[in-house]
Amino acid sequence: MKTTLVIMAAGIGSRFGGGIKQLEPVGPSGEIIMDYSVYDAMEAGFEKIVFVIRRDIEADFREIIGNRIEKVCADRGVEVAYAFQSGDALPEGFVRPEGRTKPWGTGQAILACDGLIDGPFAVINADDYYGKEAYRKLYAYLQNYDPAKPTDYCMVGFILKNTLSDNGTVTRGVCKVNGDGFLTEVVETSDILKTTENGTVGASVNGEALDPDCYVSMNMWGLTPEFMDVLWDGFKVFLQETFEAGNEMKGEYLLPTIIGGMLAEGKCSVKVLESPDKWFGVTYKEDKESVVNSFRALIEAGVYQEKLFG
């Protein structure tokens, strides 16, 4: 079994202004955020990388990162594979409704990897920078995978105030964590706005304040290979309920919702791994300058070299 990192890169960010935000250069030598993710994952010990993309961005993806990363990984003995997420990839009895162009969410993105994963695996977003320590902790947890405990998962928790954008609202999985460090609830929360009062960063949703120091999920999960069966069973139920509710044009099968439902029913446990690193990412086009400056600061601090892969 190989410990695998799944990078979800199928989405084209509409809020980014129509471009493929995952492929925007942010490093001094043209690196994109995924370069740093792959670098940190390999340094932590991950042995396989699976990119989840869409067929319509495959050519651009391979040209900008895929071909290059394959060579880098090959030199280090790390396998690279591709999975393709499609809105048409549905269980028997379901058909993509006419007019729906986007896939069915992060849960379906993982289902696209079926057959490519044979051991414990981690999941991340392509356009998020998580920091080195997050990968180290995640890899260390996954090394303790026990087939007798197929529903023991983990999640890297980030502090809400450290994950907000100065340029608009964001969606986060707001978490509750018990005294033993286990997740008890995760609520996918949209339209979270960054606020500032007397120099203190806060957060609100539709004018209602949120705890800026609470944990949030940034879709950095540690999962078991058996989770794939859970996803398939749940996907059929999700589709049935979504079509019956008339929400087949917008409904999404999302990891925080899936795992949150399992927690509510006592069907899994999720250890929250605390990361001291600051998250940052590109949600809006205006975020890019801040991300570029953040990587420059990390390079100046000696965290990365000027040319990432030398």
C-alpha positions as CSV (number, residue, x, y, z in Angstrom):
1,M,0.0,0.0,0.0
2,K,1.1,3.5,-0.8
3,T,0.2,6.5,1.3
4,T,-1.4,8.8,-1.3
5,L,-2.1,12.5,-1.5
6,V,-5.2,13.4,-3.6
7,I,-5.2,16.9,-4.9
8,M,-8.7,18.1,-6.0
9,A,-8.1,20.4,-9.0
10,A,-11.2,19.9,-11.1
11,G,-12.9,23.2,-10.2
12,I,-12.5,26.3,-12.3
13,G,-13.0,29.2,-9.8
14,S,-15.8,31.4,-11.1
15,R,-15.2,34.0,-8.4
16,F,-11.6,34.2,-9.6
17,G,-12.8,35.9,-12.8
18,G,-13.1,33.0,-15.2
19,G,-9.4,31.8,-15.1
20,I,-8.1,28.5,-13.9
21,K,-7.0,29.8,-10.5
22,Q,-5.2,26.5,-9.6
23,L,-2.7,27.2,-12.5
24,E,-1.9,30.8,-11.6
25,P,1.9,31.3,-10.9
26,V,2.6,32.6,-7.4
27,G,6.3,31.6,-6.8
28,P,9.4,33.6,-8.1
29,S,10.2,30.9,-10.7
30,G,6.7,30.4,-11.9
31,E,5.6,27.9,-9.2
32,I,1.9,27.5,-8.6
33,I,0.4,26.6,-5.2
34,M,0.3,22.9,-6.2
35,D,4.1,22.9,-6.6
36,Y,4.5,23.7,-3.0
37,S,1.8,21.2,-1.9
38,V,3.6,18.4,-3.8
39,Y,7.0,19.5,-2.5
40,D,5.8,19.5,1.1
41,A,3.9,16.2,0.7
42,M,7.0,14.4,-0.7
43,E,9.2,15.9,2.0
44,A,6.7,14.5,4.6
45,G,6.9,11.0,3.1
46,F,3.9,10.6,0.7
47,E,4.5,8.0,-1.9
48,K,1.9,8.7,-4.5
49,I,0.1,11.8,-5.9
50,V,-3.3,11.7,-7.6
51,F,-4.5,14.8,-9.4
52,V,-8.3,15.0,-9.8
53,I,-8.9,17.2,-12.9
54,R,-11.5,17.6,-15.6
55,R,-10.9,16.5,-19.2
56,D,-11.4,20.0,-20.5
57,I,-8.5,21.4,-18.5
58,E,-6.2,18.4,-19.0
59,A,-4.0,19.9,-21.8
60,D,-3.4,23.1,-19.8
61,F,-2.9,21.1,-16.6
62,R,-0.3,18.8,-18.1
63,E,1.5,21.6,-19.8
64,I,1.7,23.9,-16.7
65,I,2.3,21.4,-14.0
66,G,1.6,17.7,-14.8
67,N,4.5,16.9,-17.1
68,R,7.0,18.8,-14.9
69,I,5.8,17.3,-11.6
70,E,5.8,13.8,-13.1
71,K,9.6,14.2,-13.8
72,V,10.3,15.6,-10.3
73,C,8.3,12.8,-8.7
74,A,9.9,10.1,-10.8
75,D,13.4,11.3,-9.6
76,R,12.2,10.8,-6.0
77,G,10.4,7.5,-6.5
78,V,6.9,9.0,-6.1
79,E,4.1,7.8,-8.4
80,V,1.8,10.2,-10.2
81,A,-1.7,9.4,-11.4
82,Y,-4.7,11.3,-12.8
83,A,-8.4,10.9,-12.1
84,F,-11.1,12.7,-14.1
85,Q,-14.2,14.1,-12.5
86,S,-17.2,14.3,-14.7
87,G,-20.8,15.3,-14.1
88,D,-21.8,12.3,-16.1
89,A,-20.1,9.8,-13.8
90,L,-23.2,8.7,-11.9
91,P,-24.5,5.4,-10.6
92,E,-26.9,3.3,-12.7
93,G,-30.3,4.8,-12.7
94,F,-29.2,8.5,-12.6
95,V,-28.6,10.8,-15.5
96,R,-26.9,14.3,-15.4
97,P,-29.7,16.8,-15.9
98,E,-29.5,18.9,-19.0
99,G,-27.9,22.2,-18.4
100,R,-25.8,21.1,-15.4
101,T,-22.2,21.8,-16.3
102,K,-20.3,21.4,-13.0
103,P,-19.5,18.1,-11.3
104,W,-21.1,16.9,-8.1
105,G,-18.7,18.2,-5.4
106,T,-15.7,17.0,-3.4
107,G,-17.2,13.7,-2.5
108,Q,-17.6,12.8,-6.2
109,A,-14.0,14.1,-6.7
110,I,-12.8,11.3,-4.4
111,L,-15.0,8.8,-6.1
112,A,-13.1,9.6,-9.4
113,C,-10.0,8.1,-7.7
114,D,-11.6,4.7,-7.2
115,G,-9.1,2.1,-8.4
116,L,-6.2,4.4,-7.9
117,I,-6.0,4.2,-4.1
118,D,-5.0,1.1,-2.2
119,G,-4.0,2.5,1.2
120,P,-4.6,5.4,3.6
121,F,-4.8,8.7,1.8
122,A,-5.0,12.5,2.3
123,V,-7.2,15.0,0.5
124,I,-6.4,18.6,-0.2
125,N,-7.7,21.5,-2.4
126,A,-5.5,22.5,-5.3
127,D,-5.6,26.2,-4.6
128,D,-4.9,26.1,-0.8
129,Y,-1.5,26.4,0.9
130,Y,-1.5,24.4,4.1
131,G,2.1,24.6,5.4
132,K,4.8,21.9,6.0
133,E,3.7,20.9,9.5
134,A,0.2,20.0,8.3
135,Y,1.6,17.4,5.9
136,R,4.0,16.0,8.5
137,K,1.2,15.5,11.0
138,L,-1.1,14.0,8.4
139,Y,1.4,11.6,7.1
140,A,2.4,10.5,10.6
141,Y,-1.3,9.8,11.5
142,L,-1.9,7.8,8.3
143,Q,1.1,5.5,9.1
144,N,-1.0,4.2,12.0
145,Y,-3.8,3.0,9.6
146,D,-5.4,-0.1,11.0
147,P,-7.7,-2.1,8.7
148,A,-9.6,-3.2,11.8
149,K,-10.5,0.5,12.3
150,P,-11.7,1.5,8.9
151,T,-13.7,4.6,10.1
152,D,-10.9,6.2,12.1
153,Y,-10.2,9.4,10.1
154,C,-8.4,12.7,10.8
155,M,-8.5,16.3,9.7
156,V,-6.1,19.2,9.9
157,G,-7.8,22.0,11.8
158,F,-7.1,25.7,11.0
159,I,-8.2,28.7,12.9
160,L,-11.0,30.6,11.2
161,K,-9.4,34.1,11.4
162,N,-6.3,32.8,9.6
163,T,-8.3,31.5,6.6
164,L,-10.3,34.6,5.6
165,S,-10.0,36.7,2.4
166,D,-9.7,40.5,2.4
167,N,-11.5,40.5,-0.9
168,G,-14.9,38.8,-0.3
169,T,-16.7,36.1,1.5
170,V,-15.6,32.5,1.8
171,T,-17.1,29.1,2.6
172,R,-15.6,27.1,5.5
173,G,-16.5,23.9,7.4
174,V,-17.0,25.3,10.9
175,C,-16.0,22.7,13.4
176,K,-16.7,21.7,17.0
177,V,-13.9,19.8,18.8
178,N,-14.2,18.0,22.1
179,G,-11.7,18.0,25.0
180,D,-9.9,14.9,23.6
181,G,-9.2,16.6,20.3
182,F,-11.9,14.8,18.2
183,L,-14.3,16.4,15.8
184,T,-17.9,16.4,17.0
185,E,-19.6,18.5,14.4
186,V,-18.8,20.2,11.1
187,V,-21.1,22.7,9.4
188,E,-20.5,23.8,5.9
189,T,-21.0,27.6,6.2
190,S,-21.1,30.0,3.3
191,D,-20.7,33.8,3.0
192,I,-18.2,34.2,5.9
193,L,-17.0,37.7,5.9
194,K,-13.8,39.0,7.4
195,T,-14.3,41.9,9.8
196,T,-11.8,44.1,11.6
197,E,-12.5,46.2,14.7
198,N,-9.8,48.1,16.6
199,G,-7.2,46.0,14.8
200,T,-8.8,42.7,15.8
201,V,-9.8,40.3,13.1
202,G,-13.3,38.8,13.4
203,A,-15.8,37.0,11.2
204,S,-19.5,37.1,10.5
205,V,-22.2,35.6,8.4
206,N,-25.1,37.9,7.4
207,G,-24.2,40.2,10.2
208,E,-24.0,37.5,12.9
209,A,-20.6,37.1,14.5
210,L,-18.7,33.9,14.5
211,D,-15.9,32.9,16.8
212,P,-12.8,33.9,14.9
213,D,-10.7,31.4,16.9
214,C,-12.8,28.3,16.2
215,Y,-11.5,25.4,14.1
216,V,-12.5,25.2,10.4
217,S,-12.0,22.5,7.9
218,M,-10.0,23.5,4.8
219,N,-10.7,20.1,3.1
220,M,-7.4,18.6,4.4
221,W,-8.6,15.1,5.5
222,G,-6.9,11.9,6.3
223,L,-9.0,8.9,5.2
224,T,-8.9,5.1,4.9
225,P,-9.3,3.1,1.7
226,E,-12.6,1.7,3.0
227,F,-14.0,5.3,2.9
228,M,-14.5,4.8,-0.9
229,D,-17.3,2.3,-0.2
230,V,-18.9,4.7,2.2
231,L,-18.8,7.4,-0.5
232,W,-20.4,5.2,-3.1
233,D,-23.3,4.2,-0.8
234,G,-23.8,7.7,0.3
235,F,-23.7,9.1,-3.3
236,K,-26.7,7.1,-4.3
237,V,-28.7,8.3,-1.3
238,F,-27.5,11.9,-2.0
239,L,-28.6,11.8,-5.6
240,Q,-32.0,10.3,-4.8
241,E,-32.7,13.0,-2.2
242,T,-31.3,15.7,-4.4
243,F,-33.5,14.8,-7.4
244,E,-36.6,14.3,-5.3
245,A,-36.0,17.8,-3.8
246,G,-35.7,19.4,-7.2
247,N,-32.1,20.5,-6.4
248,E,-30.4,18.5,-9.1
249,M,-28.9,21.6,-10.8
250,K,-27.1,22.9,-7.8
251,G,-26.7,20.1,-5.3
252,E,-23.2,19.1,-4.3
253,Y,-21.9,16.0,-2.5
254,L,-19.4,17.6,-0.1
255,L,-16.8,16.0,2.2
256,P,-17.6,18.1,5.3
257,T,-21.3,17.3,5.0
258,I,-20.6,13.6,4.4
259,I,-18.3,13.2,7.3
260,G,-20.5,15.5,9.5
261,G,-23.4,13.2,8.9
262,M,-21.3,10.1,9.8
263,L,-20.3,11.9,13.1
264,A,-23.9,12.7,13.9
265,E,-24.8,9.0,13.5
266,G,-21.7,7.8,15.5
267,K,-20.3,6.0,12.4
268,C,-16.8,7.4,12.5
269,S,-14.2,9.3,14.6
270,V,-12.1,12.2,13.3
271,K,-9.0,13.2,15.1
272,V,-8.3,16.9,14.7
273,L,-4.6,17.6,14.0
274,E,-3.6,21.1,15.0
275,S,-1.3,23.0,12.6
276,P,0.7,26.1,13.6
277,D,1.1,27.1,10.0
278,K,-0.9,29.8,8.5
279,W,-3.2,28.9,5.6
280,F,-3.5,31.0,2.5
281,G,-5.0,30.6,-0.9
282,V,-6.5,32.2,-4.0
283,T,-10.3,32.6,-3.8
284,Y,-10.5,35.9,-5.6
285,K,-8.2,37.4,-8.3
286,E,-7.3,40.1,-5.8
287,D,-5.9,37.5,-3.4
288,K,-3.0,36.7,-5.8
289,E,-0.8,39.6,-4.7
290,S,-1.1,38.6,-1.1
291,V,-0.2,35.0,-1.9
292,V,2.8,36.0,-3.9
293,N,4.0,38.1,-1.1
294,S,3.5,35.3,1.4
295,F,5.6,32.9,-0.6
296,R,8.3,35.5,-1.0
297,A,8.3,35.9,2.8
298,L,8.7,32.1,3.3
299,I,11.6,32.0,0.9
300,E,13.3,34.9,2.6
301,A,12.8,33.0,5.9
302,G,14.5,30.0,4.5
303,V,11.4,27.7,4.4
304,Y,11.8,27.2,0.6
305,Q,14.5,27.9,-1.9
306,E,14.2,30.5,-4.7
307,K,13.7,27.8,-7.3
308,L,11.6,25.2,-5.5
309,F,12.8,22.0,-7.1
310,G,16.3,23.3,-7.7
